[in-house]
Amino acid sequence: MTKTIHAQIRVSGQVQGVGFRPFVFKLATELGLAGWVRNDSEGVEIAVEGERAQVMRLMERLQTEPPALARVESVTHDLTQPTTGLRGFTITPSKSGKVLTGIAPDMAICPDCLKEMFAPLDRRYRHPFINCIHCGPRYTLTAGLPYDRANTSMAKFVQCPACQSEYDLPTTRRFHAQPNACPACGPRLSLFDADWQSVLTDDPVAATAKRIQSGQVVAIKGIGGFHLVCDACNAATVARLRGGKQREGKPFAVMVLNAASARLYAQFHAQEAALLESAERPIVLLHQSDVCERELQGIAPGLSSIGLMLPYTPLHYLLFHELLGKPEGTDWLQQATPLALVMTSANPGGEPLVKDDTEARASLSGLADAFLTHDRDILHRCDDSVMKWQDHAATFVRRARGYTPRRIKLPFTGPSVLACGAWLKNTVCLTRGDEAFVSQHIGDLDHAGTRQMMDETVAYLSDILGVRPQIVAHDLHPDFYSTQFAQTYAAQRGLPVVGVQHHHAHIAAICAEHGITEPVLGLALDGVGLGTDGSAWGGELLRVVGAQCERLGHLTPLMLPGGDRAAREPWRMAAAALFEMQRGDEIARRFPQQAGAAMMAGMLQRQLNCVATTSMGRYFDAAAGLLGVCELQNYEGQAAMLLEGRAERHGTVAALATGYVFTAENDLNFLPLLAHLADCKDAAVGAALFHATLAQGLGEWVLRAARRSGIKHVALGGGCFLNSVLTQALTESLSAQGLNVLIAQQLPPNDGAISLGQACIALLKIS
């Protein structure tokens, strides 16, 4: 007779709200095991009794066959307890306690729900809130853990008998799908006009589609906030939206139906298509096709790429269905169509993303001609993620919906740290043991609303993770709101506070996500960060060993005429470069349209309001100004992006061998390159030459340091590494020399990763 054993099993990871308990129920029933499964504060707990072979098979399959949205990090078991005579297998209520688990990100509608939504005989036909355990909102509607309906914004919607039956039955796809609903039990859509007067209609989606077709801009409430939506092929409407949003020149994201439709406007490979179609549904930056600029005028002016995304909510698909004339069946979902919708975040004037009707009424009136909203509350605003394929890997430009709040495993453990990030592209990070949780993109902290969002995010992450920070980390810059918040937060709680140098944090973040604890060479290239000497850094060669950082060299400084204003006006950086070349007399002639150009040489001569910076970002600005690519920026990074676009379109060129020199102090001087660009008559050639020479000079700089130090790991951090031309050339050259090149993959290389680096450095310093 085969011996029956008892097993207590613990599964940790992303295992709540992803259909894990029904999955366990199905496995246990199939294997003939008795027992129960439940959610608790640590993940999923299972008790089973049965034959040893079947119990062991269950534990194996928990790791090898989890649900699509689950991320199993560990399966542990205890076989020492005696059997208790368990009969049958049940899913029991969640057990509360100290929270040690996490919550799943929001996910796109799954194929099964999509099929049901367009089946005329299905009771959820054209229901804009259809979802199941494999899809739908999670993070943005959850107030706390365990992830049960009572702890979500769905708590106010009482399920109808049919929905409740599905919710209670373990064999259904909607067993404990917390946002479960149907047309009978809500939520519901409502349409309002520009004056917030209710529009009487039996079909708000159809009425919205007509408005879009007529050239209107509609604010549509989604999963993480509102979008401003219009016909991307209507140049006049796009221009009006751009003017209303005060977004001159900055690209808009565009939603198309499927990958086949995306190919009408962009060129991309299979990996990029897979990224577009992934359940996370990020905006993906893709190379524009030849027809893109003609058909989508004003969407991404002057750039070589366009940000495309696919529908991810039921409402998105219903809108496309309506705009395409309500085709029958589901074959239309795979067919190419030129229909394209601007789908831009509704956050005017640098404010945080609008998430409810009150905010929409206050912030979007005058921007939108109508408002399509609903009564399911968004508890936590979360913007669309933005990604690009770079150097054989997907890279974040902005990490938010679909990925927040996935944990990042650290190669060490210690007390909990709250890290408050930087000023631009702010995120915050909380650690718990050997886990780091980086928030969604919060944004630039120069707006009161964004600062409030940061405060709210810190409180929410602390509550939902059950973490009370024991250490607080911040940037060295004393004027950053994030620094002041950190110091106040720590003082109120009597906690130690750690200041972390900006570029050290960039490199530490990359080391953390790759699990690297040994020494690395860090190349940190960005716009600006306060250095340990009080000056403006941004082109740094570092030696990093955990909490220790040594500055090995930097780019030769350029002056910032006008201080921060120079970062917004590339012509000023070009003027600073000309002055350094002893060609200051050319400034007024080259930039006759710019106020102050005639006095610039004198200003630089007297060093009046002219601080020095080693910033690589400002070198990009200087090059763009000298080549006539961009004299004034309408948004951060515009000059560099336009320069990159011209380089991509021109193609590969040989580096300028005389374009850089090394100083006796091991600094790198690219002034000879800028001098060459000052006399270059072809902007595309100059842009390509600029990128090629940067890559060669930087590569040689790093290689020299690697040979001297014997270090084999090189981490590339900072916003300049969102430049694909530079990153790919530099990565290839360093890898060819036998170095292990580390680039950001789980977070952006820009300041969105600073909080993770701060947290790791603080943890190592204190522990």
Protein Blocks (a to p, Z undefined) as FASTA:
>chain_A
ZZddddddddedjfehnlpmmmmmmmmmmnopacdddddfklpaddddddfklmmmmmmm
mmmmgcfkbccfbdcddfkbccehiacjddddddedddfbdcdddddddfklmmmmmgmk
bckgoiakbccfkgcjfklmcfbdcddfklpcklmpccdfklmmmmmmmkbmkgoiakgc
cfknopadddddfkopacddfblklmmmmmmmnopacddddfkoccddddfklmklmmmm
mmmnopghiacddddfblmlmmmmoccdfklmmmmmpmnlpaddddddfklmmmmghklg
oiabdcddddfbfklmmmmmmmnopaghjllmmpccfbdcddddddehhiacdfbfklmm
mmmgojagbdcddfbdcfbgcdddddddeehiacdfbdcehjaccdcddfbdcdddddeb
jfbopacdddehjaccddddfbjckbfklmmmmmmmmmmmmmmnopacfbdcddfblkbm
klmmmmmmmmmnopacddddfklmmmmmmmmmnopabdcddddddfbdcdfkopachbdc
dddehjbccdfbdcdddddehijmlmmmmklmmmmmmmmnopmmmmmmmmmmbghklmmm
mmmmnopaiacdfbfklmmmmmmmmnomambdfbghklmmmmmmmmmmnopcdddfklpc
cdfkopacfklmmmmmmmpcblklmmmmmmmmmmmmmmmmmmmmmmmnopabdcdedjkl
mpmklmmmmmmmmmmnopacdddfkbcfblmlmmmmmmmmmmmmmZZ
